């Protein structure tokens, strides 16, 4: 089984994450940790949910981290 690197949860960010975005993050991270194969709809949900963030810089950080899978490059 492949070792999954640490992936931030909503509570791990230094700024508040809106509830709808936090739920989408948790759903995606849970699926990655379970090694689910089909994650496209979860990425789509997170893509939409990040639009609820008020701060554009924070939104960009969160979007890049999950949608561009920067969490994976953190482990390399």
mmCIF file of the N, C-alpha and C atoms, coordinates in Angstrom:
data_MODEL
# 
_entry.id   MODEL 
# 
loop_
_atom_site.group_PDB 
_atom_site.id 
_atom_site.type_symbol 
_atom_site.label_atom_id 
_atom_site.label_alt_id 
_atom_site.label_comp_id 
_atom_site.label_asym_id 
_atom_site.label_entity_id 
_atom_site.label_seq_id 
_atom_site.pdbx_PDB_ins_code 
_atom_site.Cartn_x 
_atom_site.Cartn_y 
_atom_site.Cartn_z 
_atom_site.occupancy 
_atom_site.B_iso_or_equiv 
_atom_site.pdbx_formal_charge 
_atom_site.auth_seq_id 
_atom_site.auth_comp_id 
_atom_site.auth_asym_id 
_atom_site.auth_atom_id 
_atom_site.pdbx_PDB_model_num 
ATOM 1   N N  . UNK A 1 1  ? 0.843   -1.183 0.000  1.00 0.00 ? 1  UNK A N  1 
ATOM 2   C CA . UNK A 1 1  ? 0.000   0.000  0.000  1.00 0.00 ? 1  UNK A CA 1 
ATOM 3   C C  . UNK A 1 1  ? 0.891   1.249  0.000  1.00 0.00 ? 1  UNK A C  1 
ATOM 4   N N  . UNK A 1 2  ? 0.548   2.187  -0.827 1.00 0.00 ? 2  UNK A N  1 
ATOM 5   C CA . UNK A 1 2  ? 1.326   3.413  -0.949 1.00 0.00 ? 2  UNK A CA 1 
ATOM 6   C C  . UNK A 1 2  ? 1.134   4.290  0.286  1.00 0.00 ? 2  UNK A C  1 
ATOM 7   N N  . UNK A 1 3  ? 2.227   4.859  0.754  1.00 0.00 ? 3  UNK A N  1 
ATOM 8   C CA . UNK A 1 3  ? 2.186   5.767  1.900  1.00 0.00 ? 3  UNK A CA 1 
ATOM 9   C C  . UNK A 1 3  ? 1.595   7.102  1.459  1.00 0.00 ? 3  UNK A C  1 
ATOM 10  N N  . UNK A 1 4  ? 0.542   7.534  2.121  1.00 0.00 ? 4  UNK A N  1 
ATOM 11  C CA . UNK A 1 4  ? -0.086  8.813  1.814  1.00 0.00 ? 4  UNK A CA 1 
ATOM 12  C C  . UNK A 1 4  ? 0.606   9.892  2.650  1.00 0.00 ? 4  UNK A C  1 
ATOM 13  N N  . UNK A 1 5  ? 1.084   10.958 2.010  1.00 0.00 ? 5  UNK A N  1 
ATOM 14  C CA . UNK A 1 5  ? 1.725   12.025 2.783  1.00 0.00 ? 5  UNK A CA 1 
ATOM 15  C C  . UNK A 1 5  ? 0.693   12.764 3.636  1.00 0.00 ? 5  UNK A C  1 
ATOM 16  N N  . UNK A 1 6  ? 1.173   13.516 4.598  1.00 0.00 ? 6  UNK A N  1 
ATOM 17  C CA . UNK A 1 6  ? 0.291   14.358 5.403  1.00 0.00 ? 6  UNK A CA 1 
ATOM 18  C C  . UNK A 1 6  ? -0.426  15.330 4.479  1.00 0.00 ? 6  UNK A C  1 
ATOM 19  N N  . UNK A 1 7  ? -1.731  15.404 4.645  1.00 0.00 ? 7  UNK A N  1 
ATOM 20  C CA . UNK A 1 7  ? -2.538  16.355 3.877  1.00 0.00 ? 7  UNK A CA 1 
ATOM 21  C C  . UNK A 1 7  ? -3.266  17.234 4.887  1.00 0.00 ? 7  UNK A C  1 
ATOM 22  N N  . UNK A 1 8  ? -3.128  18.526 4.732  1.00 0.00 ? 8  UNK A N  1 
ATOM 23  C CA . UNK A 1 8  ? -3.778  19.456 5.657  1.00 0.00 ? 8  UNK A CA 1 
ATOM 24  C C  . UNK A 1 8  ? -5.284  19.256 5.684  1.00 0.00 ? 8  UNK A C  1 
ATOM 25  N N  . UNK A 1 9  ? -5.813  19.379 6.868  1.00 0.00 ? 9  UNK A N  1 
ATOM 26  C CA . UNK A 1 9  ? -7.257  19.444 7.096  1.00 0.00 ? 9  UNK A CA 1 
ATOM 27  C C  . UNK A 1 9  ? -7.606  20.919 7.312  1.00 0.00 ? 9  UNK A C  1 
ATOM 28  N N  . UNK A 1 10 ? -8.886  21.253 7.284  1.00 0.00 ? 10 UNK A N  1 
ATOM 29  C CA . UNK A 1 10 ? -9.269  22.659 7.475  1.00 0.00 ? 10 UNK A CA 1 
ATOM 30  C C  . UNK A 1 10 ? -8.693  23.283 8.750  1.00 0.00 ? 10 UNK A C  1 
ATOM 31  N N  . UNK A 1 11 ? -8.620  22.515 9.816  1.00 0.00 ? 11 UNK A N  1 
ATOM 32  C CA . UNK A 1 11 ? -8.108  23.042 11.091 1.00 0.00 ? 11 UNK A CA 1 
ATOM 33  C C  . UNK A 1 11 ? -6.607  23.336 11.042 1.00 0.00 ? 11 UNK A C  1 
ATOM 34  N N  . UNK A 1 12 ? -5.915  22.813 10.048 1.00 0.00 ? 12 UNK A N  1 
ATOM 35  C CA . UNK A 1 12 ? -4.468  22.987 9.938  1.00 0.00 ? 12 UNK A CA 1 
ATOM 36  C C  . UNK A 1 12 ? -4.058  24.288 9.250  1.00 0.00 ? 12 UNK A C  1 
ATOM 37  N N  . UNK A 1 13 ? -5.017  24.999 8.689  1.00 0.00 ? 13 UNK A N  1 
ATOM 38  C CA . UNK A 1 13 ? -4.703  26.261 8.021  1.00 0.00 ? 13 UNK A CA 1 
ATOM 39  C C  . UNK A 1 13 ? -4.623  27.375 9.057  1.00 0.00 ? 13 UNK A C  1 
ATOM 40  N N  . UNK A 1 14 ? -3.775  28.384 8.841  1.00 0.00 ? 14 UNK A N  1 
ATOM 41  C CA . UNK A 1 14 ? -3.642  29.473 9.818  1.00 0.00 ? 14 UNK A CA 1 
ATOM 42  C C  . UNK A 1 14 ? -4.736  30.537 9.703  1.00 0.00 ? 14 UNK A C  1 
ATOM 43  N N  . UNK A 1 15 ? -5.767  30.259 8.941  1.00 0.00 ? 15 UNK A N  1 
ATOM 44  C CA . UNK A 1 15 ? -6.891  31.175 8.778  1.00 0.00 ? 15 UNK A CA 1 
ATOM 45  C C  . UNK A 1 15 ? -8.169  30.338 8.740  1.00 0.00 ? 15 UNK A C  1 
ATOM 46  N N  . UNK A 1 16 ? -9.314  30.971 9.027  1.00 0.00 ? 16 UNK A N  1 
ATOM 47  C CA . UNK A 1 16 ? -10.567 30.209 9.050  1.00 0.00 ? 16 UNK A CA 1 
ATOM 48  C C  . UNK A 1 16 ? -10.979 29.752 7.647  1.00 0.00 ? 16 UNK A C  1 
ATOM 49  N N  . UNK A 1 17 ? -11.496 28.546 7.593  1.00 0.00 ? 17 UNK A N  1 
ATOM 50  C CA . UNK A 1 17 ? -12.007 27.970 6.349  1.00 0.00 ? 17 UNK A CA 1 
ATOM 51  C C  . UNK A 1 17 ? -13.530 27.902 6.480  1.00 0.00 ? 17 UNK A C  1 
ATOM 52  N N  . UNK A 1 18 ? -14.282 28.453 5.527  1.00 0.00 ? 18 UNK A N  1 
ATOM 53  C CA . UNK A 1 18 ? -15.742 28.380 5.608  1.00 0.00 ? 18 UNK A CA 1 
ATOM 54  C C  . UNK A 1 18 ? -16.222 26.927 5.703  1.00 0.00 ? 18 UNK A C  1 
ATOM 55  N N  . UNK A 1 19 ? -17.343 26.730 6.368  1.00 0.00 ? 19 UNK A N  1 
ATOM 56  C CA . UNK A 1 19 ? -17.852 25.380 6.620  1.00 0.00 ? 19 UNK A CA 1 
ATOM 57  C C  . UNK A 1 19 ? -18.037 24.569 5.336  1.00 0.00 ? 19 UNK A C  1 
ATOM 58  N N  . UNK A 1 20 ? -18.614 25.170 4.309  1.00 0.00 ? 20 UNK A N  1 
ATOM 59  C CA . UNK A 1 20 ? -18.844 24.430 3.060  1.00 0.00 ? 20 UNK A CA 1 
ATOM 60  C C  . UNK A 1 20 ? -17.514 23.994 2.434  1.00 0.00 ? 20 UNK A C  1 
ATOM 61  N N  . UNK A 1 21 ? -16.507 24.851 2.531  1.00 0.00 ? 21 UNK A N  1 
ATOM 62  C CA . UNK A 1 21 ? -15.182 24.514 2.007  1.00 0.00 ? 21 UNK A CA 1 
ATOM 63  C C  . UNK A 1 21 ? -14.534 23.442 2.868  1.00 0.00 ? 21 UNK A C  1 
ATOM 64  N N  . UNK A 1 22 ? -14.682 23.562 4.181  1.00 0.00 ? 22 UNK A N  1 
ATOM 65  C CA . UNK A 1 22 ? -14.115 22.569 5.102  1.00 0.00 ? 22 UNK A CA 1 
ATOM 66  C C  . UNK A 1 22 ? -14.703 21.185 4.847  1.00 0.00 ? 22 UNK A C  1 
ATOM 67  N N  . UNK A 1 23 ? -15.999 21.119 4.616  1.00 0.00 ? 23 UNK A N  1 
ATOM 68  C CA . UNK A 1 23 ? -16.638 19.827 4.335  1.00 0.00 ? 23 UNK A CA 1 
ATOM 69  C C  . UNK A 1 23 ? -16.084 19.219 3.049  1.00 0.00 ? 23 UNK A C  1 
ATOM 70  N N  . UNK A 1 24 ? -15.912 20.039 2.026  1.00 0.00 ? 24 UNK A N  1 
ATOM 71  C CA . UNK A 1 24 ? -15.377 19.541 0.753  1.00 0.00 ? 24 UNK A CA 1 
ATOM 72  C C  . UNK A 1 24 ? -13.927 19.078 0.914  1.00 0.00 ? 24 UNK A C  1 
ATOM 73  N N  . UNK A 1 25 ? -13.149 19.815 1.694  1.00 0.00 ? 25 UNK A N  1 
ATOM 74  C CA . UNK A 1 25 ? -11.760 19.409 1.956  1.00 0.00 ? 25 UNK A CA 1 
ATOM 75  C C  . UNK A 1 25 ? -11.737 18.067 2.668  1.00 0.00 ? 25 UNK A C  1 
ATOM 76  N N  . UNK A 1 26 ? -12.525 17.947 3.729  1.00 0.00 ? 26 UNK A N  1 
ATOM 77  C CA . UNK A 1 26 ? -12.539 16.698 4.494  1.00 0.00 ? 26 UNK A CA 1 
ATOM 78  C C  . UNK A 1 26 ? -12.993 15.517 3.648  1.00 0.00 ? 26 UNK A C  1 
ATOM 79  N N  . UNK A 1 27 ? -13.996 15.728 2.804  1.00 0.00 ? 27 UNK A N  1 
ATOM 80  C CA . UNK A 1 27 ? -14.458 14.644 1.926  1.00 0.00 ? 27 UNK A CA 1 
ATOM 81  C C  . UNK A 1 27 ? -13.339 14.194 0.987  1.00 0.00 ? 27 UNK A C  1 
ATOM 82  N N  . UNK A 1 28 ? -12.625 15.153 0.416  1.00 0.00 ? 28 UNK A N  1 
ATOM 83  C CA . UNK A 1 28 ? -11.536 14.820 -0.504 1.00 0.00 ? 28 UNK A CA 1 
ATOM 84  C C  . UNK A 1 28 ? -10.395 14.112 0.221  1.00 0.00 ? 28 UNK A C  1 
ATOM 85  N N  . UNK A 1 29 ? -9.973  14.643 1.354  1.00 0.00 ? 29 UNK A N  1 
ATOM 86  C CA . UNK A 1 29 ? -8.862  14.039 2.095  1.00 0.00 ? 29 UNK A CA 1 
ATOM 87  C C  . UNK A 1 29 ? -9.235  12.634 2.561  1.00 0.00 ? 29 UNK A C  1 
ATOM 88  N N  . UNK A 1 30 ? -10.464 12.458 3.036  1.00 0.00 ? 30 UNK A N  1 
ATOM 89  C CA . UNK A 1 30 ? -10.915 11.117 3.443  1.00 0.00 ? 30 UNK A CA 1 
ATOM 90  C C  . UNK A 1 30 ? -10.812 10.138 2.276  1.00 0.00 ? 30 UNK A C  1 
ATOM 91  N N  . UNK A 1 31 ? -11.251 10.564 1.105  1.00 0.00 ? 31 UNK A N  1 
ATOM 92  C CA . UNK A 1 31 ? -11.210 9.693  -0.076 1.00 0.00 ? 31 UNK A CA 1 
ATOM 93  C C  . UNK A 1 31 ? -9.774  9.371  -0.480 1.00 0.00 ? 31 UNK A C  1 
ATOM 94  N N  . UNK A 1 32 ? -8.898  10.340 -0.408 1.00 0.00 ? 32 UNK A N  1 
ATOM 95  C CA . UNK A 1 32 ? -7.483  10.100 -0.734 1.00 0.00 ? 32 UNK A CA 1 
ATOM 96  C C  . UNK A 1 32 ? -6.889  9.110  0.254  1.00 0.00 ? 32 UNK A C  1 
ATOM 97  N N  . UNK A 1 33 ? -7.185  9.295  1.534  1.00 0.00 ? 33 UNK A N  1 
ATOM 98  C CA . UNK A 1 33 ? -6.651  8.394  2.561  1.00 0.00 ? 33 UNK A CA 1 
ATOM 99  C C  . UNK A 1 33 ? -7.180  6.969  2.404  1.00 0.00 ? 33 UNK A C  1 
ATOM 100 N N  . UNK A 1 34 ? -8.395  6.830  1.881  1.00 0.00 ? 34 UNK A N  1 
ATOM 101 C CA . UNK A 1 34 ? -8.964  5.495  1.626  1.00 0.00 ? 34 UNK A CA 1 
ATOM 102 C C  . UNK A 1 34 ? -8.462  4.912  0.312  1.00 0.00 ? 34 UNK A C  1 
ATOM 103 N N  . UNK A 1 35 ? -7.724  5.698  -0.436 1.00 0.00 ? 35 UNK A N  1 
ATOM 104 C CA . UNK A 1 35 ? -7.233  5.304  -1.764 1.00 0.00 ? 35 UNK A CA 1 
ATOM 105 C C  . UNK A 1 35 ? -8.372  5.087  -2.751 1.00 0.00 ? 35 UNK A C  1 
ATOM 106 N N  . UNK A 1 36 ? -9.428  5.893  -2.617 1.00 0.00 ? 36 UNK A N  1 
ATOM 107 C CA . UNK A 1 36 ? -10.517 5.835  -3.590 1.00 0.00 ? 36 UNK A CA 1 
ATOM 108 C C  . UNK A 1 36 ? -9.957  6.148  -4.974 1.00 0.00 ? 36 UNK A C  1 
ATOM 109 N N  . UNK A 1 37 ? -10.532 5.522  -5.969 1.00 0.00 ? 37 UNK A N  1 
ATOM 110 C CA . UNK A 1 37 ? -10.008 5.676  -7.329 1.00 0.00 ? 37 UNK A CA 1 
ATOM 111 C C  . UNK A 1 37 ? -10.597 6.862  -8.078 1.00 0.00 ? 37 UNK A C  1 
ATOM 112 N N  . UNK A 1 38 ? -11.853 7.147  -7.853 1.00 0.00 ? 38 UNK A N  1 
ATOM 113 C CA . UNK A 1 38 ? -12.529 8.178  -8.639 1.00 0.00 ? 38 UNK A CA 1 
ATOM 114 C C  . UNK A 1 38 ? -12.780 9.402  -7.767 1.00 0.00 ? 38 UNK A C  1 
ATOM 115 N N  . UNK A 1 39 ? -11.958 10.412 -7.954 1.00 0.00 ? 39 UNK A N  1 
ATOM 116 C CA . UNK A 1 39 ? -12.016 11.600 -7.109 1.00 0.00 ? 39 UNK A CA 1 
ATOM 117 C C  . UNK A 1 39 ? -12.513 12.840 -7.851 1.00 0.00 ? 39 UNK A C  1 
ATOM 118 N N  . UNK A 1 40 ? -12.815 12.690 -9.126 1.00 0.00 ? 40 UNK A N  1 
ATOM 119 C CA . UNK A 1 40 ? -13.180 13.845 -9.945 1.00 0.00 ? 40 UNK A CA 1 
ATOM 120 C C  . UNK A 1 40 ? -14.301 14.680 -9.381 1.00 0.00 ? 40 UNK A C  1 
ATOM 121 N N  . UNK A 1 41 ? -15.367 14.048 -8.911 1.00 0.00 ? 41 UNK A N  1 
ATOM 122 C CA . UNK A 1 41 ? -16.495 14.818 -8.384 1.00 0.00 ? 41 UNK A CA 1 
ATOM 123 C C  . UNK A 1 41 ? -16.116 15.533 -7.093 1.00 0.00 ? 41 UNK A C  1 
ATOM 124 N N  . UNK A 1 42 ? -15.216 14.942 -6.308 1.00 0.00 ? 42 UNK A N  1 
ATOM 125 C CA . UNK A 1 42 ? -14.780 15.593 -5.069 1.00 0.00 ? 42 UNK A CA 1 
ATOM 126 C C  . UNK A 1 42 ? -13.906 16.809 -5.368 1.00 0.00 ? 42 UNK A C  1 
ATOM 127 N N  . UNK A 1 43 ? -13.068 16.699 -6.395 1.00 0.00 ? 43 UNK A N  1 
ATOM 128 C CA . UNK A 1 43 ? -12.284 17.864 -6.821 1.00 0.00 ? 43 UNK A CA 1 
ATOM 129 C C  . UNK A 1 43 ? -13.221 18.961 -7.335 1.00 0.00 ? 43 UNK A C  1 
ATOM 130 N N  . UNK A 1 44 ? -14.258 18.583 -8.075 1.00 0.00 ? 44 UNK A N  1 
ATOM 131 C CA . UNK A 1 44 ? -15.230 19.560 -8.573 1.00 0.00 ? 44 UNK A CA 1 
ATOM 132 C C  . UNK A 1 44 ? -15.951 20.252 -7.422 1.00 0.00 ? 44 UNK A C  1 
ATOM 133 N N  . UNK A 1 45 ? -16.354 19.472 -6.404 1.00 0.00 ? 45 UNK A N  1 
ATOM 134 C CA . UNK A 1 45 ? -17.030 20.051 -5.244 1.00 0.00 ? 45 UNK A CA 1 
ATOM 135 C C  . UNK A 1 45 ? -16.118 21.038 -4.523 1.00 0.00 ? 45 UNK A C  1 
ATOM 136 N N  . UNK A 1 46 ? -14.865 20.660 -4.358 1.00 0.00 ? 46 UNK A N  1 
ATOM 137 C CA . UNK A 1 46 ? -13.926 21.552 -3.682 1.00 0.00 ? 46 UNK A CA 1 
ATOM 138 C C  . UNK A 1 46 ? -13.670 22.799 -4.522 1.00 0.00 ? 46 UNK A C  1 
ATOM 139 N N  . UNK A 1 47 ? -13.593 22.633 -5.817 1.00 0.00 ? 47 UNK A N  1 
ATOM 140 C CA . UNK A 1 47 ? -13.406 23.768 -6.720 1.00 0.00 ? 47 UNK A CA 1 
ATOM 141 C C  . UNK A 1 47 ? -14.510 24.797 -6.504 1.00 0.00 ? 47 UNK A C  1 
ATOM 142 N N  . UNK A 1 48 ? -15.740 24.341 -6.461 1.00 0.00 ? 48 UNK A N  1 
ATOM 143 C CA . UNK A 1 48 ? -16.861 25.251 -6.232 1.00 0.00 ? 48 UNK A CA 1 
ATOM 144 C C  . UNK A 1 48 ? -16.887 25.815 -4.824 1.00 0.00 ? 48 UNK A C  1 
ATOM 145 N N  . UNK A 1 49 ? -16.571 24.982 -3.851 1.00 0.00 ? 49 UNK A N  1 
ATOM 146 C CA . UNK A 1 49 ? -16.643 25.402 -2.450 1.00 0.00 ? 49 UNK A CA 1 
ATOM 147 C C  . UNK A 1 49 ? -15.604 26.466 -2.111 1.00 0.00 ? 49 UNK A C  1 
ATOM 148 N N  . UNK A 1 50 ? -14.454 26.419 -2.753 1.00 0.00 ? 50 UNK A N  1 
ATOM 149 C CA . UNK A 1 50 ? -13.435 27.430 -2.448 1.00 0.00 ? 50 UNK A CA 1 
ATOM 150 C C  . UNK A 1 50 ? -13.877 28.818 -2.890 1.00 0.00 ? 50 UNK A C  1 
ATOM 151 N N  . UNK A 1 51 ? -14.813 28.887 -3.800 1.00 0.00 ? 51 UNK A N  1 
ATOM 152 C CA . UNK A 1 51 ? -15.315 30.187 -4.273 1.00 0.00 ? 51 UNK A CA 1 
ATOM 153 C C  . UNK A 1 51 ? -16.071 30.922 -3.167 1.00 0.00 ? 51 UNK A C  1 
ATOM 154 N N  . UNK A 1 52 ? -16.405 30.215 -2.086 1.00 0.00 ? 52 UNK A N  1 
ATOM 155 C CA . UNK A 1 52 ? -17.106 30.820 -0.952 1.00 0.00 ? 52 UNK A CA 1 
ATOM 156 C C  . UNK A 1 52 ? -16.163 31.590 -0.033 1.00 0.00 ? 52 UNK A C  1 
ATOM 157 N N  . UNK A 1 53 ? -14.873 31.470 -0.268 1.00 0.00 ? 53 UNK A N  1 
ATOM 158 C CA . UNK A 1 53 ? -13.903 32.147 0.595  1.00 0.00 ? 53 UNK A CA 1 
ATOM 159 C C  . UNK A 1 53 ? -13.860 33.633 0.257  1.00 0.00 ? 53 UNK A C  1 
ATOM 160 N N  . UNK A 1 54 ? -13.792 34.467 1.295  1.00 0.00 ? 54 UNK A N  1 
ATOM 161 C CA . UNK A 1 54 ? -13.825 35.920 1.108  1.00 0.00 ? 54 UNK A CA 1 
ATOM 162 C C  . UNK A 1 54 ? -12.487 36.504 0.671  1.00 0.00 ? 54 UNK A C  1 
ATOM 163 N N  . UNK A 1 55 ? -11.410 35.900 1.111  1.00 0.00 ? 55 UNK A N  1 
ATOM 164 C CA . UNK A 1 55 ? -10.075 36.426 0.844  1.00 0.00 ? 55 UNK A CA 1 
ATOM 165 C C  . UNK A 1 55 ? -9.485  35.702 -0.366 1.00 0.00 ? 55 UNK A C  1 
ATOM 166 N N  . UNK A 1 56 ? -9.225  36.440 -1.427 1.00 0.00 ? 56 UNK A N  1 
ATOM 167 C CA . UNK A 1 56 ? -8.740  35.838 -2.672 1.00 0.00 ? 56 UNK A CA 1 
ATOM 168 C C  . UNK A 1 56 ? -7.380  35.162 -2.499 1.00 0.00 ? 56 UNK A C  1 
ATOM 169 N N  . UNK A 1 57 ? -6.501  35.760 -1.711 1.00 0.00 ? 57 UNK A N  1 
ATOM 170 C CA . UNK A 1 57 ? -5.184  35.148 -1.492 1.00 0.00 ? 57 UNK A CA 1 
ATOM 171 C C  . UNK A 1 57 ? -5.312  33.813 -0.767 1.00 0.00 ? 57 UNK A C  1 
ATOM 172 N N  . UNK A 1 58 ? -6.168  33.766 0.246  1.00 0.00 ? 58 UNK A N  1 
ATOM 173 C CA . UNK A 1 58 ? -6.390  32.520 0.978  1.00 0.00 ? 58 UNK A CA 1 
ATOM 174 C C  . UNK A 1 58 ? -7.061  31.483 0.081  1.00 0.00 ? 58 UNK A C  1 
ATOM 175 N N  . UNK A 1 59 ? -8.025  31.928 -0.709 1.00 0.00 ? 59 UNK A N  1 
ATOM 176 C CA . UNK A 1 59 ? -8.688  31.021 -1.654 1.00 0.00 ? 59 UNK A CA 1 
ATOM 177 C C  . UNK A 1 59 ? -7.659  30.406 -2.598 1.00 0.00 ? 59 UNK A C  1 
ATOM 178 N N  . UNK A 1 60 ? -6.762  31.225 -3.114 1.00 0.00 ? 60 UNK A N  1 
ATOM 179 C CA . UNK A 1 60 ? -5.737  30.738 -4.037 1.00 0.00 ? 60 UNK A CA 1 
ATOM 180 C C  . UNK A 1 60 ? -4.821  29.726 -3.362 1.00 0.00 ? 60 UNK A C  1 
ATOM 181 N N  . UNK A 1 61 ? -4.418  29.994 -2.128 1.00 0.00 ? 61 UNK A N  1 
ATOM 182 C CA . UNK A 1 61 ? -3.578  29.042 -1.390 1.00 0.00 ? 61 UNK A CA 1 
ATOM 183 C C  . UNK A 1 61 ? -4.267  27.689 -1.242 1.00 0.00 ? 61 UNK A C  1 
ATOM 184 N N  . UNK A 1 62 ? -5.529  27.728 -0.847 1.00 0.00 ? 62 UNK A N  1 
ATOM 185 C CA . UNK A 1 62 ? -6.285  26.488 -0.638 1.00 0.00 ? 62 UNK A CA 1 
ATOM 186 C C  . UNK A 1 62 ? -6.506  25.771 -1.965 1.00 0.00 ? 62 UNK A C  1 
ATOM 187 N N  . UNK A 1 63 ? -6.919  26.508 -2.974 1.00 0.00 ? 63 UNK A N  1 
ATOM 188 C CA . UNK A 1 63 ? -7.162  25.899 -4.289 1.00 0.00 ? 63 UNK A CA 1 
ATOM 189 C C  . UNK A 1 63 ? -5.897  25.236 -4.825 1.00 0.00 ? 63 UNK A C  1 
ATOM 190 N N  . UNK A 1 64 ? -4.783  25.935 -4.787 1.00 0.00 ? 64 UNK A N  1 
ATOM 191 C CA . UNK A 1 64 ? -3.535  25.368 -5.300 1.00 0.00 ? 64 UNK A CA 1 
ATOM 192 C C  . UNK A 1 64 ? -3.112  24.143 -4.506 1.00 0.00 ? 64 UNK A C  1 
ATOM 193 N N  . UNK A 1 65 ? -3.259  24.206 -3.206 1.00 0.00 ? 65 UNK A N  1 
ATOM 194 C CA . UNK A 1 65 ? -2.820  23.100 -2.350 1.00 0.00 ? 65 UNK A CA 1 
ATOM 195 C C  . UNK A 1 65 ? -3.567  21.809 -2.684 1.00 0.00 ? 65 UNK A C  1 
ATOM 196 N N  . UNK A 1 66 ? -4.883  21.901 -2.834 1.00 0.00 ? 66 UNK A N  1 
ATOM 197 C CA . UNK A 1 66 ? -5.674  20.691 -3.082 1.00 0.00 ? 66 UNK A CA 1 
ATOM 198 C C  . UNK A 1 66 ? -5.864  20.402 -4.573 1.00 0.00 ? 66 UNK A C  1 
ATOM 199 N N  . UNK A 1 67 ? -6.277  21.390 -5.331 1.00 0.00 ? 67 UNK A N  1 
ATOM 200 C CA . UNK A 1 67 ? -6.627  21.142 -6.730 1.00 0.00 ? 67 UNK A CA 1 
ATOM 201 C C  . UNK A 1 67 ? -5.404  20.920 -7.612 1.00 0.00 ? 67 UNK A C  1 
ATOM 202 N N  . UNK A 1 68 ? -4.284  21.529 -7.264 1.00 0.00 ? 68 UNK A N  1 
ATOM 203 C CA . UNK A 1 68 ? -3.044  21.292 -8.004 1.00 0.00 ? 68 UNK A CA 1 
ATOM 204 C C  . UNK A 1 68 ? -2.177  20.248 -7.309 1.00 0.00 ? 68 UNK A C  1 
ATOM 205 N N  . UNK A 1 69 ? -2.730  19.670 -6.256 1.00 0.00 ? 69 UNK A N  1 
ATOM 206 C CA . UNK A 1 69 ? -2.080  18.607 -5.471 1.00 0.00 ? 69 UNK A CA 1 
ATOM 207 C C  . UNK A 1 69 ? -0.706  19.024 -4.960 1.00 0.00 ? 69 UNK A C  1 
ATOM 208 N N  . UNK A 1 70 ? -0.607  20.268 -4.498 1.00 0.00 ? 70 UNK A N  1 
ATOM 209 C CA . UNK A 1 70 ? 0.644   20.713 -3.893 1.00 0.00 ? 70 UNK A CA 1 
ATOM 210 C C  . UNK A 1 70 ? 0.966   19.918 -2.635 1.00 0.00 ? 70 UNK A C  1 
ATOM 211 N N  . UNK A 1 71 ? -0.056  19.357 -1.995 1.00 0.00 ? 71 UNK A N  1 
ATOM 212 C CA . UNK A 1 71 ? 0.183   18.523 -0.810 1.00 0.00 ? 71 UNK A CA 1 
ATOM 213 C C  . UNK A 1 71 ? 1.098   17.356 -1.153 1.00 0.00 ? 71 UNK A C  1 
ATOM 214 N N  . UNK A 1 72 ? 1.018   16.869 -2.371 1.00 0.00 ? 72 UNK A N  1 
ATOM 215 C CA . UNK A 1 72 ? 1.849   15.735 -2.783 1.00 0.00 ? 72 UNK A CA 1 
ATOM 216 C C  . UNK A 1 72 ? 3.298   16.174 -2.971 1.00 0.00 ? 72 UNK A C  1 
ATOM 217 N N  . UNK A 1 73 ? 3.510   17.364 -3.467 1.00 0.00 ? 73 UNK A N  1 
ATOM 218 C CA . UNK A 1 73 ? 4.878   17.847 -3.664 1.00 0.00 ? 73 UNK A CA 1 
ATOM 219 C C  . UNK A 1 73 ? 5.537   18.207 -2.338 1.00 0.00 ? 73 UNK A C  1 
ATOM 220 N N  . UNK A 1 74 ? 4.745   18.482 -1.298 1.00 0.00 ? 74 UNK A N  1 
ATOM 221 C CA . UNK A 1 74 ? 5.303   18.766 0.024  1.00 0.00 ? 74 UNK A CA 1 
ATOM 222 C C  . UNK A 1 74 ? 6.069   17.566 0.560  1.00 0.00 ? 74 UNK A C  1 
ATOM 223 N N  . UNK A 1 75 ? 5.651   16.384 0.192  1.00 0.00 ? 75 UNK A N  1 
ATOM 224 C CA . UNK A 1 75 ? 6.255   15.160 0.718  1.00 0.00 ? 75 UNK A CA 1 
ATOM 225 C C  . UNK A 1 75 ? 7.505   14.760 -0.054 1.00 0.00 ? 75 UNK A C  1 
ATOM 226 N N  . UNK A 1 76 ? 7.723   15.347 -1.211 1.00 0.00 ? 76 UNK A N  1 
ATOM 227 C CA . UNK A 1 76 ? 8.849   14.943 -2.066 1.00 0.00 ? 76 UNK A CA 1 
ATOM 228 C C  . UNK A 1 76 ? 10.084  15.753 -1.796 1.00 0.00 ? 76 UNK A C  1 
# 
